[in-house]
Amino acid sequence: MNGSDLREHRLAIMTGWGFFGSFGICLILSGFAENSLIAGLSGFVVIVAGFVAHIILNRIYGAGFSQAQIALGLAAFTVGVFCFIASVLFGGILGEADVAIGLVGFSGLAAAFVTYIVINYGVRGSYQMGFRLNAEERRR
Amino acid sequence: MTNDRLAWLFVFFALYATYCVFWGVDCARGRRGAIDFFLAERGVPSWVYVAAATTLTFTGWVAIGLPATILRDGFPGAALALGAIVTPLAGAAALSRQWMLSRRFGYVTPVQMYADYLGGPVIRPVLLLIALLFALPFLGMQMAATGYLFQVLSGGVIPWVYAMWALGALVFLYVCLGGMRAAAFVGVLQALLFAAGLVAIGVIAWVELGGFPSFVALLDKLGAAKVGDWGASSAGYNAMFTTPGVVQFVAGYGKEAPVGGVWTTTMVLSTVLSLIGLQLAPAFGVLAFSARDARGFAPQQVWAAAATVGFGLVFFAVIAGVGAQFLGASSAITQASLAVGSDLPSLGAGHDAGLIAVYLNSLAARAPWFLGLLAVAAIAVTQATAALYVSATGTMFAQDFYRHYLRPDVTDRDLKFFGRIGVGFTLLFSLLGATYAADAQVQIGALALPAGLQLLPAAIAICWFPWLTPRAVVSGLITGLVVVVFTDQLGLTLANFLEIDIPWGRWPWTIHSAGWGIVCNIAVCLLFSLMTQKRSEREHRMRFHDFLAEAAPRAPNARVWRPIAWVAALGWVFFAIGPGLLFGVDLFGAPNAGAKAWLFGIPSLWAWEIIAWVFGVLLLWLLAYRLGMSQPPIRPIEMEPEGIRRPI
């Protein structure tokens, strides 16, 4: 990619996440606030749509996920899951619908990621990639 | 609760501001020249153009103003939603060809293009005046509106003046840094927020009303009740469901107001035509010239503007506007016990412009995060307009004023510097106007769209008809502008100041000043063209038209399709926004006959407007794609050196 394409790709990615991310999080918050399964899960669906849009844009521009993007995505996912677990264990404010939203939603996000990996690299390729990363880490 | 809403408002605003500044800084990196600052090196990608042009076309006026108009005037006012078809129609007629000319002859601004084509000393200052009308008062009005929005949504904690200046400072920062490229890039997110915000407001109304069946049941009752600000028509229908005739020969506002509502079909036609001014405005031309190629024009006009925004306007804006009447915004309907809730405060007596703010306010208790996000969406729409207008005006200030009149030998670096000065001055004066002279600004700003429409003969001349002579076009333009001024509020105020008694008021005969102006403009233009044909001048004009004849795409079977397109366009104008709108009042069921008698289950006039929208999209597709009016050139355009580097 030349400089112009790189900038366009970055614009598309940032805009996509700015849009899908903000609406997704607002819907998830509404789902938790009003014990609304539909609103909460819609929020997670919007986030997954943002992820799919990112993959499509990567394909259009012939790019992959950068290290920073992977780190940011995994960190956001981990923080989200951690907050949810902490709220369930210690908050005592989540109802049945809220727990369902969190469980289904975060599982859906993880499933979307795994599906992407499997489609992109194949089952064997995904496993080998994980094995390779693990081996590199041990070597280091 | 106030703390919650303030916190979310600031969270989303901070994220949005960070995004804007990031792109401002990113686009400023490297040793970039003036042409990059003014036109993004003529490299704005098609998809970015589609998004930025759509937000610039529809602006805060449509996003914030249309639901408010529908709240006040009902379904006759909803016909303005068809501006989503008419506005890009003008773009289909002119933009692609103007883009080709800018590529061939190196024009940086439309002012250069028109001045080169028409010649003479008059056209440049007149065009700069029109550009300033858009840049200063029109922009100031919109910035003030977002300031008020911020004030209302912050629960009065942040005064509108502070909010407006802070928002202006943000625009200044990223446009001054990154120029047109930053304005266009940020426009992508702003476009998405605009579309989502428009849908969200309709959805809020939908949910508050208890769903669509409940909304229709309320319309059924209202149709039979004759309640509302405009009473009943001569046919006995509630004025909210019917147009008050083709035309009313009344003197105009301030002297004699129309009876039974504002939106006679002539008023609808002339007002919708005024929206063409948005795409003919010089600032829009600068954005179009910055496009990398012409591939973005047709999708922007057909799919983004007409189809997507049109869909949002004919459905969601209507539900938000009419639905607000049943949610407490109309005191007459509340008093008649037709309201289903009191979620919204009464918005009578000229406060209807605050409709979007009160809708968002209704979210404060239940979902303050959505309040924050949608508030930023509303702000973003206006900021998109502001950024693109100030960027384009800065360009025109540097190119058409400083370089043309003061220093023709200016260096590239200085030109960019004066572009930035132009950006700063434009914002400064529009904000000062909004702060200290709001009334005057409203009167002058109201002229922007009608004045922009007056460029139609000039645009048609340069793109299609060499027969129209420069002197005729310029005479028509000046006549049109004078007529616009004296059929609108500003002219009446001036006459009053000079103690001259004008026998008409604002918009006489229920014809918008844009309508009066364009009729006189075209009449003068045709008459003068008959009288001022000169062979030598025509040869100069043919230089442009010969190039267009070679480069512009030709549709297969054009001979067959061209008459079909003319008939379709004229027929659409007649039935959708012209006198034919009257057929729509009761063709699909009388407004007072009840929902069971309505053929499509909704009031007849609304159904008519939806059908008109569908046919409008088809018409635009026919023109833009089938006839190739917005398609890229058939051969690569041989570029002459940039206008910025040679005297024009």
Interface residues (C-beta under 8 A of the other chain):
Chain A: S4 R7 E8 L11 A12 M14 T15 G18 F19 S22 F23 I25 C26 L29 S30 A33 E34
Chain B: F12 L15 Y19 F22 W23 D26 G43 P45 W47 V48 F185 V188 L189 L192 L193 A196 R366 A367 W369 F370 L373
